[in-house]
Amino acid sequence: IIEIPFIFSNLRVARGSTVVDLGCAESCLSLELANRGFKVLASDLRPYPFAHPNLTQLTGDFARAPVEQASADAAIAVSTLEHIGLNGYRKGSEKNSDHSVVEKIRTVLKPGGQFLATVPYGIKSRTDWYRVYDRESLSALLAGFDLEKIEYYRRTGNSTWEETSERCAGEIASPVKANCVA
């Protein structure tokens, strides 16, 4: 509800640019970007169910993928980083694998490249399925990037969200589902 509009409102690369979409398997975002004229590298552990002439599929662990350095103009991770390395998608939790993927993104982006990400935010926690980042853990995850903007949204109903402050967002718990995103 809020994450896809956030991406389209903030993606500042020109059509024809190369965009990496991490965690694409359950989203039409890669297809939408390809339809809009972007060259998309759609990456997920699972196969991407759509095809397009502007779309290349990369199935497997992005951190270990043979993607050329400085080859992408932008990278997108919508509701993805919080799941990487946890048992929800494959057996064998890998400590700090979210950091490994972000480091790979850093090497794949061209100088001045753009990275847009959304993650659960609030009281830090972890389940087998996802992580919730707090200020400290999100800062550590994004260390080395120049942050231009962070927005916070909190759930106000089953399908409604509203923008909130960082202070309010930091006090929100997400024990079963994400109740706040940054």
N, C-alpha and C positions, 0 to 999 in steps of 0.2 A: 504494500500500500504506500509506503513512504520511500522505500529503498530504490526502486526503479526510477521514479520521478527524480530522486536525488541524483542518480547517475546521469540521466539525460539533461538535467539542469546544470550540472557541473563539468561534464566532459567537454574539454576545450581543445581537442585536436580536430584537424580538418578531415573531411571525408577523404577516403583513400589511405588514411593513416592505418597503421597496424595496431590492433587492440587485442590484448590477452584477456580472456574472460575465464577466471578460475572458478571451479565449482559450478559448471554450467548445466549439468545433466538434467536438473529439474526446473530449468528456466528457459524461456524463449528469448532472453536477452541477447545471446549470441546471434540468433537468427534475426532479431530486430536490428542489431548493429550491422550485420551483413547486408540486410535489405536497405539500410540507409547509406551504403557505400563504403563502409569500413572494411578493411581486411582483418578478419577475426581468427585468432587462434583460440579455439574452444577447448579448455582443458578440464578434465575430471577423471576420477578413478574409474568411472563408469562411462560407457559409450554415450555420445550425444545423439539423440534421436532424430535430429534434423540435418538436412544438407542444403548447401547453397554454394554457388561458384566463388563467393568471397570468404568462405569459411573452411578452415582447416581444423580437423579434429585431432586432439592429442589425448589419448587415453592412457592413464597411469599417473605415477607420482611426479608432480610438476617439479619438485625440488631436484629430482634426478633426471629430468627430461633433457634431451639434447637440443636445447633452444639456444640459438646464437646470441651471444652477448650484444647489448646495445642494438637490438633488432626491433623493439616495440616502442611505439610512441606513447602508449597508455596501457595500464593494467587495471582490471576491475576484479574485486572480490566481494560479491554481495552475499552476505550470510554464509561465508565459506571458511574463513580463517579459524573460527571458533570450533570447527569440527575436525580440522586436520590433525591426524595422528591419534585420534581417539577411537575407541572400539565401535562406535556407532556405524562406521562404514567398512571397517576391516579389523580383523583381530590383531592384537598386539599394539598397545598404546606406545607411542614414541614421544618421549619428553622433548619439549621445545621444537617439535616439528613445524608448528605454526611459524616460529622464528626462521626456520630453514627455508620455508617457502617464501617468506617476505624477503629474505636475503637473496634468493634466486630472482625474485621480481626486481630487486635493486640492480642486479647484474644484467637482466634482460632489457630493462628500460634504457632508452637513449638518454644522453645528457639532457636534462630539462623535461624528461618524460613525466607523465602524470599517473599517480596511483590513487584510485578511488576505492574505498573499502567501507563496509558496514559490519559491525559486530555487536553482539549483546553487551550492554554496559550497565554498571551498577555495583552492587556489592559483589566482590570477587568470589567466584565459585567455579566448580567443575563437576560435571557428571560424566558418565561414559559417552554421552551424546554431544555435549557442547561445553565451552568455557564462557564465563561472563568476565569481561575485563573491567578493571577499575582504572583510575587515572594512572597509577604507577605501572600496571602491567600493559596498558595500552601504549603508554609512552615508551616502555622498553621494547615493545613489538615494533613500533614505528621509528625507533632511534635511527638517525641518519637521514631521514626524510625531512624536508622543509614543510611543516604543516601550514597550509593556507587557511583551512577552515575545518572546524569540528562542530557538528550539529548534534543535538540530543533530542530524542523523541521517546515519549512514554506511552504505553498502552493505556487507553481509557475505557476500553470495552473489548468485546471479542474481535472486532474488526476496525476499531477506531484508535487513532493515535493523535497526539498533539506535541508540538515542540515544547521543550522544557529547558530549564537551566542545567548547567553542569552540576551545581550543588544538589539540586533535586534529583537528577539522574543518578548521582553517586550514592543515593540512599535507597535505591530501588532494588529489591531482591527478585531473582528469576529462578526459583527452585525447580519449576516444571517446564515452563516455556519462557521465552524472552519477553520481558515486560518493559524493556528499555533498550534502545539502540543508539550507537554513536556512529 
